Amino acid sequence: MAKTSTAPRPIQFALAGLLSLALAAFSSIFSSVFAADAAGGDRGIRDAIGALVQSSDLDEARALAHQASAQYPQFRLANFFEAEVLSAMAGKEVAVAGSGKVRASSEPHDLFEEARLHASTPDQLGQLRPVQVMRMPRGTDFLVLVDAQSSRAHLLRNQDGEPVWISDFYVTIGKRGFGKEKEGDQKTPLGLYTVQKEISKNKLIDFYGEGALPLDYPNALDRYLSHTGYGIWLHGVPPTSYNRPLRASDGCVVLTNEDLNRVRKIFKGRRAMVLITTQVQWVDQPTWRKRSQQSLDEAQNLASAGRKVGTGGGNPVQALYSPEPETSFIIDRAIEGGGKSDVQREYWVKRNDKWNLSFKYRPDSVGL
């Protein structure tokens, strides 16, 4: 049984420095029991930081960090955190925020920021719902909701139109952030995309790890906005790495190979979509259901193609997303007289308290 640290005075300063790292990493109260679906390396470092947050338990923190670094020898954050705990236990100063940077293979790792993002996900997400997804369409089994600011992706399953959280994982985005507009800008696009046919690892160089799941970027809206570029994928990392630094891709969303393999297996033979948004907002289920109904009512009453869409006429909402809550809607609306997979996708933006239809088109298929 691990002992709760009662550190002698010589290491109090070092412990305080390490605790400041751990506390900075948590934006919500830590629970020692994470969802069973949390990824191995990610969960290991979150638990190690949690041992410090909960009880200043250096022994437990070191053991958990060592377990993560032993299982994933190329996981730089786990190695760094274990070394910092050992320094604190020896009474030596630990690194201070901003200095935890390691250069290897010409890629800088800001390990303090990476630690913060690994551990800053709200607890018990299975009990919450994202306000960015108000209704999932029939036939779309899964959706990956990417929080670009937090370098976090959330895997959601479709439960009668309701987005239910399964797991979350760390991701890398573009070197220059998000909001892709042109080829070579090294940004990750924002928007709603469909996962295309998988590209197996034997058709790719090692750089892409265990394979790739291409997205349909540029989609119709991107082309309408004259956004250029191509080859935006969900893909893995080289076998010599555990993960990529926070912002290191040319626009792709990069997972660890472990997470990519899990996602690939879940998606196999099923339809999946990806919604990349600036920041995900989570609310409790009663609040989500109230907001969802309000949003569906609002979407149902929006004018489309010169007709009032409501209970007196028009076509029902099949799917509803709100990438920027309160100010944007993406609506998939059934087309009158069409087949079950025929919809019109509409992009609405709210300006000066008024909704404006900015673009609409008919996707080839939305899996209804």
N, C-alpha and C positions, 0 to 999 in steps of 0.2 A: 504494500500500500504506500503510495507516494506521500511524503511528508509535506505539510504546508510550510512554506519558507518562513523562518524566523531569522532572517539574515542579520549577521553581526554588523555593527556600524561601518566597518571598512567597505562593505559592498553596497551600502544604502544609496550612495550617489549613482553608482553604476545601475542598480536596480531601478532607480527613479527614471533614468534615461531610457531604459528598455521598456518600462511601463508606459512612458509617454508615447513610444512607438505603438505599443499594443492598444492603448486607449484611443489614440488617433485613428486606429484602424476600425473602430466600432462606432457606427452611427445609431445603433439600437442596442438594447439590453441583450447580452449574449446568453444563449442557451447552450448548455453542454451537449444536448442531444439535437443534432441536425437531422434533416430528412435523410432517410436511408438511401435515397437516390443520389446524394451528393457525391461528386467525383472524388477519387482517392487522394490525389495530391492536394487538391484544393481543400478538401475537408480536413486533411492532416494539418495544414498550416493554420486553418481557421481554429481548429481545436487547440493547437499549441498557443496561439495568441490568447485564446479564451482562458487557458490555465492561468495566465498572468492577470487577465482582467478580473477573473472571479476571485482569486485567492493569493495572488503573487507567488504562485507555486512554481519555483524555478525547476525543481526536480521533474515535475510532471510536464512542464513546458519543454524542457530539454529532451525528455523521453519521446514526446510526441513529434517534436521537430526532427529528432534523430530517426524515428520510424519513417517519416515522410522522406527524408533525404536518403535513407538506405533503400527505400522502395523505388525512389525516383532520383538516382544519383545526379542527373543533369538538371534537377530542379534548383535553380540558383537561389531562389528565395528561401527554400527550406534549408539549404546549406548555410546561407547567410544568417538566418534566424537562429539556427543551432549554435553557430559560432558566437553570436551576440550573447546568447544565454550563458554559454560557457565562460565568456569574458566577464559577465556579471557575477557568476558564481565564484570566479577567481579574484573578485574585487577590483577588476580593471574597468576603465571607462569603456562604455560602448559607444557606437556611432551615434551621431546626432542627426536629426532630420535634415535631409538635403545632401548628406555625405554618403548615403548608401547606394552608390552607383558603381557598377562593375562594367568594364569594357571587355568584351570577348567577341570575336568574329565581327568586329567593327560595329556592334550593336550595343548602345548604352542601355543598361537596365537601371531604372530608378526603383530600387527595391523597397524603399519606404512607401512610395505611392502605390506600388504593386501590392504590398502588404495591406495597405488601407483598403484598396479596392477588392482584394480577395475576401476581406472580412466584413465589408460594409453592407452586404445584402441584408434586408430586413428578415427577421426570424419568422418561421412558420408561414411561409408563403403559400402553402397548401390551403390555408384558411383565408387567403386574400384573393383579390381579383385585380387585373390591370385595367385602368380606365381607357387605355388605348384600344382595347378590343371589346366591343359591345355585343357583337354577334358574329359567330363563325358560321360559314356556309355549310350546308349538308354536303358530304362528300370530301370535304377537306378534313383530314384526320388530325393533323398536327400543325402548329404554327410556332416558329422560332421568333421570339420577341427580343430584339437586340436593343439594349440600353447603351447607346454610343458613349455617353459621358462617363459611365461607370465601367466600360469594357466588360459588360456582363450580358450573357444571353440566357433567356428563359425558355424552356421547352414547355409548350402548352398543348394539351389534348382537347379535342372537341367533345364536350358532353352536352348533347342536345343544343348546340349553339353557344354554350357557355365555355369560356376558356379556363380550363383547370390546370394549375401548375403541376408539372411533374418533377422538374429539376432545373438547376441553373448551373452555369459554368463560365469560367473566365475566357475572354476572347481578346484578340488583338485587332485593332482597326488601322486605318490609314495613317501614314506618317504625318500627314497634315490635317488629321482629324476627319470630320464628316461633312456631308453636304456636297457630294461630287457634282461637278458641272461640266468638266471637260477632260478629255483624254490626257493622262499624264499629270493630273493635279494631285495625285497621291492621297485622295480623299475617299472615304467610304460613302456610298450613296445613302440617302434617306428615302424611305418609301416602302411600298408593298410589292413584293416579288414572289414569283413561283419558283420552287426548286425544280430544276431540270434533271435529265437523266444523269446518273452518277458516272463519273470518270474514274475507272479503277486505277490503283497505284501502279500496276504494271504498264500503264500507258503514259505515266508521268515520271519526271525526274524526282530524285529524293527530296528536293526542296519542298514538295507538296505533301510529304508524309504519306499517310495511309489512303490518300485519295482526295477527290474533290466533288462537291455538289454545286454545280453551276447555278447561278440565278439568272433570270431573264432580264438583266440590265443590258442595254437601256430598254425600258418598257415603253408603252405608247405615250405615257405622260412625259417621260424623259425625252423622247424624240420630239414631242410637241414643244418642249421647252428648249430644244436644241442642245440638250446634254449629250456629250459624246463620250467615247470610251467603250470598253468591252472587257470580257473576261473577269467579271466579279463573281467570285466563288466563296463557298465555305470550304476550307481545306485544312490539312494538318500541317505538321512541322517536320523538319528533317530528323532522321533517326538520332542525330547527335544532340538534339535539344529536347527539353521537356515542354517549354512554351516559348513564345516570342515575347519581346518587350511590349509595353503597353501600346505604343503606336509605332508599328514597324512594317506594316504591309503597304502595298501600292494601291490599296483600296479594298482588298478582300477582307473577309471576316475569318480570322485564323483561330482554330481550336487546337487544344492538345490532341495528339493522336488517340489517346484514350477516349476523350470526349467525342471526337469525330467518329470513331468506330461505333460507339454506342448510338449516336444519332443515325448513322448509316443503317444500322440493324433495325432501328425503330421505323425508319422511313421506308424500308424496302417493301415495294409493292403497294405503298400508300401515297396519298397525295399530301404534300406539305407546302406551306408558304412561309415566307420570312417577312416580318415587318421590322424595319430599322427605324428607330425613333431617337430623338435627342435624349430624352430621359423618361423612364417608365414611372408611372404613379400607381401605387398600390392602395386599395381601400378594402374594408371588410365587406363580406358578401351582401348584407342587407343594403349597405350604401351603394355597392356596385349595381345591384338589381334595380334600385330606385333610379340611379343615373342612367342605366341601360334602357329602362322603359321610357324615361324622359327623352333620351336621345333618339330612340326608335320612333317615338311619337313625332319628334321634331323632324326627323328625316322623312317620315311618311308624309308629312305635310309640305315638304319643299316642292317648289315648282320644278318640273322637269319637261324639257322639250315643249314648253309653252302650255303645259297642262297642269292643273292642280292635282297633286297626288295625295289622296286621302281616302277616307272610308267611302266617299261618294264616287270614286273612280280612280283610275291609275293602277299602278302595279306595286305589289308589296316589296318591302326591303328583305333581301335574302341574306345580306351580310353587311356589317357596319363596323368601321374602324375610325378611331379618332387619334391620329398620330400626335397632334398637338391639341390636347383637351381644351374644349371651349371654343376653339377657333378653326378647327378643320374636321371634315368628314370625308371618308371614302365609303361610298355606298354602292353595293351591288344590288341592282333592282331587276326583278323579273321582267322580261319583255312579253308583252301581250301577244298571245298566239304563237309564241316560240316554244321550243322544247325545254325540257327541265334544266338543261345546261346553258340556255341562252339568257344572258343578262346584259344589262348596260351598267358599266362602271362609271360612277360620277365622282368628281373631285370638287368639293365645296370648301370655300374659305369665308370666314366671318370677318367683315370689316365694318367698323362703325355700327355695331350691333345689327348688321344685316348680312344674311347669307347670300353669297354669290357663287354661281356655278362657273368654275374656271375651266373645266375640261370634262369631256365624256367620250367613251368609246365602247366597243363591244369586244371583250376578250375572246380569244379563240375557244377557251374552255375554262371554267372555274370549278369544275368537279362537283357540280350539284347533282 
